[in-house]
Amino acid sequence: MLSRKALAIASLCTIVCAQAHSADDKFKSAEFLTWSPESQRSYITTAATAASVIVAANVRDQAKCIDDWGIKYREGFYQPVIEAMKKLPDYHPMAVTIAVLEKACGDFKYR
């Protein structure tokens, strides 16, 4: 079985390769909201998993919070993120996703 870190990296690579424009500064939440719900969920799942892997190196409890958040909202297609994107259509989807995760689990600022 692959580790969570390996899965996060593989998923991130898949998104970057398949959705190359998604890393572009011009990519906005308004465009993201035109994607299919499954594609949206995949993107947000990958973002949350990658954030959790990075956070785990700093604050384990915060990583658990992110994991728990993902479990709670995945089946509902991450409605807190989708709702935030509807309110912030001119921001990059990754920025909105991270902001929602920070609101739920605390700032991602480490020394």
DANORLIN-V103984 format. One record per residue. RES is the residue in one letter. SS is DSSP state (alpha for helix, beta for strand, coil for the rest). NEAR is the number of other C-alpha atoms within 8 Angstrom. D_FIRST is the distance of its C-alpha to the first C-alpha in Angstrom with 1 decimal. Layout:
res->RES ss->SS near->NEAR d_first->D_FIRST
res->RES ss->SS near->NEAR d_first->D_FIRST
//
This chain:
res->M ss->coil near->2 d_first->0.0
res->L ss->coil near->5 d_first->3.8
res->S ss->coil near->6 d_first->6.5
res->R ss->alpha near->8 d_first->9.3
res->K ss->alpha near->8 d_first->11.5
res->A ss->alpha near->8 d_first->9.8
res->L ss->alpha near->9 d_first->9.7
res->A ss->alpha near->12 d_first->13.3
res->I ss->alpha near->9 d_first->14.5
res->A ss->alpha near->8 d_first->13.4
res->S ss->alpha near->9 d_first->15.0
res->L ss->alpha near->11 d_first->18.0
res->C ss->alpha near->8 d_first->18.5
res->T ss->alpha near->8 d_first->18.6
res->I ss->alpha near->10 d_first->21.1
res->V ss->alpha near->10 d_first->23.2
res->C ss->alpha near->7 d_first->23.4
res->A ss->alpha near->6 d_first->24.0
res->Q ss->coil near->8 d_first->26.3
res->A ss->alpha near->9 d_first->27.9
res->H ss->alpha near->6 d_first->30.9
res->S ss->alpha near->7 d_first->28.9
res->A ss->alpha near->8 d_first->29.1
res->D ss->coil near->7 d_first->32.8
res->D ss->coil near->6 d_first->35.2
res->K ss->coil near->5 d_first->36.9
res->F ss->coil near->12 d_first->34.0
res->K ss->coil near->12 d_first->35.0
res->S ss->alpha near->15 d_first->33.8
res->A ss->alpha near->10 d_first->36.5
res->E ss->alpha near->8 d_first->34.8
res->F ss->alpha near->10 d_first->31.3
res->L ss->coil near->11 d_first->32.9
res->T ss->coil near->6 d_first->33.9
res->W ss->coil near->8 d_first->30.3
res->S ss->coil near->7 d_first->28.9
res->P ss->alpha near->7 d_first->27.4
res->E ss->alpha near->7 d_first->23.9
res->S ss->alpha near->8 d_first->24.2
res->Q ss->alpha near->12 d_first->25.4
res->R ss->alpha near->11 d_first->22.6
res->S ss->alpha near->8 d_first->20.0
res->Y ss->alpha near->9 d_first->21.9
res->I ss->alpha near->10 d_first->22.3
res->T ss->alpha near->10 d_first->18.7
res->T ss->alpha near->11 d_first->17.8
res->A ss->alpha near->12 d_first->20.8
res->A ss->alpha near->14 d_first->20.0
res->T ss->alpha near->11 d_first->16.4
res->A ss->alpha near->12 d_first->17.8
res->A ss->alpha near->11 d_first->20.7
res->S ss->alpha near->13 d_first->18.6
res->V ss->alpha near->12 d_first->16.7
res->I ss->alpha near->8 d_first->20.2
res->V ss->alpha near->12 d_first->21.9
res->A ss->alpha near->11 d_first->19.6
res->A ss->coil near->7 d_first->21.1
res->N ss->coil near->7 d_first->24.5
res->V ss->coil near->8 d_first->24.6
res->R ss->alpha near->9 d_first->21.9
res->D ss->alpha near->7 d_first->23.9
res->Q ss->alpha near->12 d_first->24.3
res->A ss->alpha near->13 d_first->20.6
res->K ss->alpha near->9 d_first->20.3
res->C ss->alpha near->10 d_first->23.2
res->I ss->alpha near->14 d_first->21.6
res->D ss->alpha near->11 d_first->18.5
res->D ss->alpha near->8 d_first->21.0
res->W ss->alpha near->9 d_first->23.1
res->G ss->alpha near->11 d_first->20.4
res->I ss->alpha near->8 d_first->19.7
res->K ss->alpha near->7 d_first->23.4
res->Y ss->alpha near->11 d_first->24.4
res->R ss->alpha near->10 d_first->21.6
res->E ss->coil near->7 d_first->23.0
res->G ss->coil near->6 d_first->26.5
res->F ss->coil near->10 d_first->25.5
res->Y ss->coil near->12 d_first->26.0
res->Q ss->alpha near->8 d_first->29.7
res->P ss->alpha near->8 d_first->30.6
res->V ss->alpha near->10 d_first->29.4
res->I ss->alpha near->9 d_first->31.1
res->E ss->alpha near->8 d_first->34.3
res->A ss->alpha near->10 d_first->34.4
res->M ss->alpha near->14 d_first->34.0
res->K ss->alpha near->10 d_first->36.9
res->K ss->alpha near->6 d_first->39.0
res->L ss->coil near->9 d_first->38.0
res->P ss->coil near->9 d_first->37.9
res->D ss->coil near->7 d_first->39.0
res->Y ss->coil near->10 d_first->36.0
res->H ss->coil near->11 d_first->32.8
res->P ss->alpha near->11 d_first->30.0
res->M ss->alpha near->7 d_first->27.8
res->A ss->alpha near->8 d_first->30.7
res->V ss->alpha near->14 d_first->31.2
res->T ss->alpha near->12 d_first->27.6
res->I ss->alpha near->11 d_first->27.6
res->A ss->alpha near->8 d_first->31.0
res->V ss->alpha near->11 d_first->29.9
res->L ss->alpha near->11 d_first->26.9
res->E ss->alpha near->10 d_first->29.4
res->K ss->alpha near->8 d_first->31.9
res->A ss->alpha near->9 d_first->29.4
res->C ss->alpha near->9 d_first->27.8
res->G ss->coil near->8 d_first->30.3
res->D ss->coil near->6 d_first->31.1
res->F ss->coil near->6 d_first->28.7
res->K ss->coil near->4 d_first->31.3
res->Y ss->coil near->4 d_first->30.5
res->R ss->coil near->2 d_first->32.6
//
